[in-house]
Each structure stands twice: as structure tokens, then as C-alpha cells.
Amino acid sequence: MKPLPANQLDPRVKSVWRFNDAIWICIVMLPLIACAFVMTFFPESLGIGRLLLIVLLVLWVVLLVIWLVVLPPIRYARWRYEITPEYLDIAKGIFWRKRYIIPFIRVQNTDTRQGPILRMFGLASVTVSTAAHEHEIPGLDAAIAEELRDRAAELARIAREDV
């Protein structure tokens, strides 16, 4: 089997993942916790509101620990990429590992993206589009992302000219 790609993402991407995951976990859990809290004031709930509130609070803490402490270092260690003159190689995944080899002859478009959270940490993502799929390399330093985008675009242009 071919060795894993050589390049890793910028280590700051772990903070981006933590920040993003914390936002989503809070968006989902806080309304549920608020409903359970309100249920505790109704005598008809027969104590189910308190039990539900405790269960939801414990679930919230467990989700935060898993997504903010446990998963980011594992996810970071498993995310790798490498660009060669012939193809882009991407390996990722914690439980379901995926490996993409994207020949530059198939690349139609390269792009960089930078949302507010990535911008806050000085990072960007590179997106390589083919006819079938869009592949993203998240969490690169903004300058490295621009260099990688330009290099991928140039290699795609060269590959099309060689045909």
C-alpha cells in the first residue's frame, strides 16, 4: 500500500474545529436544556423535567469533552495531503478512513475559502473541483493555501496541455 501523504494541516486548525464544534453543540443543546428547565416548573411533569434536565446537562458535557478534547488531535493526526506533479493525494478520517487520489487532468477549478472563523485564526481552505466532486483541504495558513491553490491550478493547466 502507498504511504500516507507527507503534509499535515496547520496545528491552529484544531482550535478552529473546537470553536466550530462548540458553537454547533451549544446551538443544538441549549434549546433542549431550556425546554427541560421550563418543564421542571410544571407539577404535571412529575419530576421528569428534572431528570431530563440532568440527562441533557450530562450529555452536553460529554459531547463537549468528546468533540473539544478527544477528537481534534486524532482528526488532526489523520488529516494529510500531498501535491505531486501528477495528482493531489488526500487522506482523512477517524473511523471511516478515506483516501483520494485526484489526477490533475481531472481538475476543473481550484479555489481558496476563508470564513469568519478561519479568518480569525489566519487560516484558509483550498478547494479542488472535478466534474464529480469537490475536495477540500481545510485549515492551511492563508499564504500556504494561496500557494497551494496556484500550484494546483498550474499543474492542472499543464496536465490539460499535455493531452
Backbone torsions as a table, in degrees:
resi	resn	phi	psi	omega
1	MET	NA	144.9	-179.2
2	LYS	-66.6	139.0	178.8
3	PRO	-65.1	158.9	179.5
4	LEU	-64.5	152.0	176.3
5	PRO	-57.4	154.5	-171.2
6	ALA	-83.1	-30.5	-170.5
7	ASN	-92.4	140.1	174.0
8	GLN	-108.7	166.6	177.2
9	LEU	-73.3	170.0	174.9
10	ASP	-67.8	135.7	-178.7
11	PRO	-59.1	-22.8	178.8
12	ARG	-66.2	-15.1	-179.9
13	VAL	-64.5	-26.1	177.1
14	LYS	-62.1	-39.6	176.9
15	SER	-66.8	-37.3	177.2
16	VAL	-62.9	-47.5	178.9
17	TRP	-60.4	-43.3	179.8
18	ARG	-61.8	-46.5	-179.0
19	PHE	-61.4	-48.7	-179.3
20	ASN	-63.2	-45.9	-179.3
21	ASP	-66.1	-37.6	177.7
22	ALA	-61.9	-41.2	178.3
23	ILE	-61.2	-49.1	-177.3
24	TRP	-66.2	-39.5	178.7
25	ILE	-63.9	-41.5	178.7
26	CYS	-67.8	-38.6	178.6
27	ILE	-61.2	-37.4	-179.0
28	VAL	-80.1	-44.4	-170.5
29	MET	-82.0	-37.4	-174.7
30	LEU	-61.3	-41.7	175.5
31	PRO	-63.5	-36.8	177.5
32	LEU	-65.5	-42.6	178.5
33	ILE	-65.0	-40.0	178.5
34	ALA	-62.7	-41.7	178.0
35	CYS	-64.1	-42.7	178.9
36	ALA	-65.3	-37.0	177.9
37	PHE	-63.4	-43.7	178.4
38	VAL	-64.0	-37.4	179.3
39	MET	-61.7	-26.8	-178.5
40	THR	-66.3	-19.7	-178.8
41	PHE	-87.5	-8.2	179.7
42	PHE	-96.2	121.7	-178.8
43	PRO	-66.9	-20.9	-179.6
44	GLU	-68.7	-18.3	-176.5
45	SER	-74.2	-13.5	176.1
46	LEU	53.7	39.9	176.9
47	GLY	82.4	-3.6	179.5
48	ILE	-67.3	-32.2	179.1
49	GLY	-61.0	-44.2	178.7
50	ARG	-65.4	-44.0	179.4
51	LEU	-62.3	-45.1	178.4
52	LEU	-62.5	-40.9	178.3
53	LEU	-61.0	-45.1	179.5
54	ILE	-64.0	-45.1	179.5
55	VAL	-61.4	-44.0	-179.9
56	LEU	-66.8	-38.5	177.4
57	LEU	-65.4	-41.9	177.3
58	VAL	-64.5	-43.5	178.4
59	LEU	-61.4	-40.8	178.7
60	TRP	-60.5	-46.7	179.6
61	VAL	-64.2	-42.9	179.5
62	VAL	-62.4	-44.9	178.3
63	LEU	-61.5	-42.5	178.6
64	LEU	-62.9	-43.0	179.3
65	VAL	-63.7	-45.8	-178.3
66	ILE	-64.1	-51.7	-173.5
67	TRP	-78.9	-22.3	-177.2
68	LEU	-104.2	-22.2	-177.3
69	VAL	-112.3	-48.6	-171.4
70	VAL	-81.4	-52.2	-170.6
71	LEU	-73.5	-39.0	-176.5
72	PRO	-56.4	-44.3	178.8
73	PRO	-65.8	-35.2	178.7
74	ILE	-68.9	-46.4	179.3
75	ARG	-59.8	-41.7	179.0
76	TYR	-64.4	-43.4	-178.5
77	ALA	-65.5	-31.1	-177.0
78	ARG	-87.8	-14.7	-177.5
79	TRP	-87.6	116.1	179.9
80	ARG	-139.9	154.8	177.2
81	TYR	-149.6	158.3	175.8
82	GLU	-154.8	140.0	178.5
83	ILE	-115.4	126.7	176.8
84	THR	-119.4	171.5	178.8
85	PRO	-62.8	-21.8	-177.3
86	GLU	-99.3	-31.7	-172.0
87	TYR	-156.6	167.2	172.0
88	LEU	-108.1	128.7	-177.5
89	ASP	-113.3	122.8	-179.8
90	ILE	-126.1	131.3	175.3
91	ALA	-127.5	132.1	-179.4
92	LYS	-156.5	171.7	174.3
93	GLY	114.5	140.0	177.9
94	ILE	-97.0	-59.9	179.6
95	PHE	-93.5	-47.1	176.6
96	TRP	-103.8	101.0	-178.4
97	ARG	-80.0	137.3	-179.5
98	LYS	-126.1	143.8	177.7
99	ARG	-133.3	122.7	-179.6
100	TYR	-115.9	128.6	171.1
101	ILE	-114.5	111.8	-175.5
102	ILE	-110.1	106.0	177.1
103	PRO	-66.9	139.2	-177.3
104	PHE	-67.1	-20.0	176.5
105	ILE	-63.8	-24.7	-179.3
106	ARG	-90.8	-11.9	-175.6
107	VAL	-73.7	129.4	178.7
108	GLN	-104.1	-31.4	-173.6
109	ASN	-154.2	143.3	171.1
110	THR	-125.2	145.8	-172.8
111	ASP	-152.1	155.3	169.9
112	THR	-114.4	146.1	178.9
113	ARG	-130.5	146.7	-179.8
114	GLN	-151.5	98.6	176.5
115	GLY	-79.5	-178.9	-176.0
116	PRO	-64.1	-35.8	-179.3
117	ILE	-72.5	-44.8	176.4
118	LEU	-60.4	-41.8	-179.9
119	ARG	-62.4	-38.9	179.4
120	MET	-59.9	-32.4	-179.5
121	PHE	-98.6	3.3	178.7
122	GLY	72.9	29.4	-178.1
123	LEU	-116.1	167.4	175.9
124	ALA	-150.1	165.7	176.6
125	SER	-115.2	146.4	174.9
126	VAL	-108.2	131.2	179.0
127	THR	-116.6	129.9	177.4
128	VAL	-116.6	120.2	-176.4
129	SER	-105.8	136.5	170.8
130	THR	-117.6	-179.4	178.5
131	ALA	-65.5	-30.3	-174.4
132	ALA	-95.0	-29.7	-169.5
133	HIS	-155.9	165.1	174.8
134	GLU	-118.5	124.7	-177.6
135	HIS	-111.2	132.7	-175.4
136	GLU	-119.1	137.7	170.3
137	ILE	-110.2	102.6	-175.0
138	PRO	-86.3	159.2	167.9
139	GLY	66.6	48.6	172.4
140	LEU	-105.5	152.4	172.4
141	ASP	-55.1	141.6	-173.4
142	ALA	-56.9	-40.6	179.6
143	ALA	-68.7	-41.2	178.3
144	ILE	-65.4	-38.4	178.8
145	ALA	-62.1	-42.6	178.5
146	GLU	-65.3	-41.0	176.9
147	GLU	-63.0	-44.1	179.9
148	LEU	-64.2	-41.9	177.4
149	ARG	-60.0	-47.7	-179.0
150	ASP	-65.0	-40.0	179.5
151	ARG	-66.5	-43.2	178.3
152	ALA	-62.9	-40.5	179.0
153	ALA	-64.9	-41.3	179.1
154	GLU	-66.1	-42.9	178.4
155	LEU	-65.3	-34.6	176.4
156	ALA	-67.4	-40.6	178.6
157	ARG	-64.5	-43.8	178.8
158	ILE	-63.1	-42.0	-179.8
159	ALA	-63.6	-38.6	178.1
160	ARG	-68.6	-35.8	179.8
161	GLU	-69.8	-30.0	-178.5
162	ASP	-73.0	-17.1	-177.1
163	VAL	-80.3	NA	NA
